[in-house]
């Protein structure tokens, strides 16, 4: 629906309302004038002199003539009302058709994004399965008694906590994953760098929430460099998440990451992303168990 069509429809509806008022006014005026004309005719018939009778008849003619004009104006307004009503109906149909087409287009786009997200997830899983099959080291995952080992390290900018990262960490932990996330893993008096180093070294998966905020901060990029080194050495794997960024923007900020398959917050809910992460961890665990 275009804003012009809706604005035009609103204008026509105001004209229709005004025409209804005018028709009502002219109907009332016609009835009042007709009544006065009939009263004048009655007075003329009862007049006791010719001059009085002529005067009443003259007044009756004026009332009836004015009533006729009111009737004609009412008829004119009624015709205009019919045309405006038809115009409004046609315009409303056009707006409804446009809305339907837009909704169908949006539904098609949503389905396309969902299929693309599913394709990316499948490719990520296939890549992981290939690593497992070829015996590429996949690093340590949490095992009972390994207090300093995590399933996932989340690298992010603090500005993205509120609208995404905090919820992702909570959702991942609720699915049984051990997550290194600063609000979970840092206690009062902890040395920040040492704690982060433990999280980096003790996690195979590094979830990197790439956003404009991420690329504006130095510390998240230091974490990214460490995670890249782990991936190159075969002791870690980066799982990028694009948060409010397009492929072109990723290519601008980090060309080496633009070709890496990623999940996007524009395609999946936080819970869905956490579920995919849990599935990845479970798959690695199964692969390690089969290789043991």
VENCORJO-V765691 format. One record per pair of residues at least 24 apart in sequence whose C-alpha atoms are under 8 Angstrom apart, sorted by the first residue. I is the first residue (numbers start at 1). GAP is how many residues later the second one is. D is the distance in whole Angstrom. If there is no record, write none. Layout:
BEGIN
I:GAP:D
I:GAP:D
END
This chain:
BEGIN
1:94:5
1:95:8
1:97:5
1:98:5
1:101:8
2:93:8
5:86:7
5:90:7
6:89:7
9:79:6
9:82:7
9:83:7
12:72:7
12:75:8
12:76:6
13:75:7
15:69:8
16:65:6
16:68:6
16:69:7
19:58:6
19:59:8
19:61:8
19:62:6
20:61:8
22:52:8
22:55:7
23:51:5
23:54:6
23:55:7
26:44:5
26:45:7
26:47:7
26:48:6
27:43:7
27:44:7
27:47:7
29:38:7
29:41:7
30:36:8
30:37:5
30:38:7
30:40:5
30:41:6
31:36:7
33:30:5
33:31:7
33:33:7
33:34:5
34:29:6
34:30:6
34:33:6
36:24:7
36:27:6
37:24:7
37:25:8
37:26:5
37:27:6
113:154:6
114:153:6
114:154:8
117:146:7
117:147:8
117:150:6
117:151:8
120:141:6
120:142:7
120:143:7
121:142:7
121:155:8
123:138:8
124:137:7
125:155:7
128:156:8
129:158:8
132:152:8
132:155:6
132:156:8
136:98:7
137:97:6
137:98:6
138:66:7
138:96:6
138:97:6
138:98:6
138:99:8
138:146:8
139:64:8
139:65:5
139:95:7
139:96:5
139:97:6
140:62:7
140:63:7
140:64:6
140:95:8
141:61:8
141:62:7
141:63:6
141:144:7
142:36:7
148:50:7
148:51:8
148:54:6
149:50:7
149:53:5
149:54:6
150:27:8
150:28:5
150:29:6
150:30:6
150:49:7
150:52:6
150:53:5
150:54:8
151:26:6
151:27:5
151:28:6
151:29:8
151:51:8
151:52:5
151:53:6
151:54:6
151:130:7
152:25:7
152:26:7
152:27:5
152:28:6
152:51:5
152:52:7
152:53:5
152:54:6
152:55:7
153:26:6
153:27:5
153:28:7
153:46:6
153:47:6
153:50:6
153:51:8
153:52:6
153:53:5
153:54:6
154:25:7
154:26:6
154:27:6
154:52:6
154:53:5
154:54:6
154:55:8
155:26:8
155:51:7
155:52:6
155:53:5
155:54:6
155:65:6
155:68:7
155:69:7
156:52:6
156:53:5
156:54:7
156:58:6
156:64:6
157:52:8
157:54:8
157:56:6
157:57:5
157:60:7
157:63:6
159:54:7
160:53:7
164:106:7
165:44:8
167:103:7
168:102:6
168:103:7
168:105:8
168:106:6
171:99:8
171:100:6
171:103:6
172:102:5
172:103:7
172:105:7
172:106:7
175:99:8
175:100:8
175:103:7
176:102:8
177:101:7
200:26:8
200:27:7
203:33:7
204:31:7
204:32:4
204:33:6
205:31:6
205:32:5
205:33:6
205:34:7
206:30:7
206:31:6
206:32:5
206:33:6
207:31:6
207:32:5
207:33:6
207:34:7
208:30:7
208:31:6
208:32:5
208:33:6
209:31:6
209:32:5
209:33:6
209:34:6
210:30:7
210:31:6
210:32:5
210:33:6
210:35:8
211:31:6
211:32:5
211:33:6
211:34:6
212:32:8
212:33:7
215:38:7
241:24:7
END
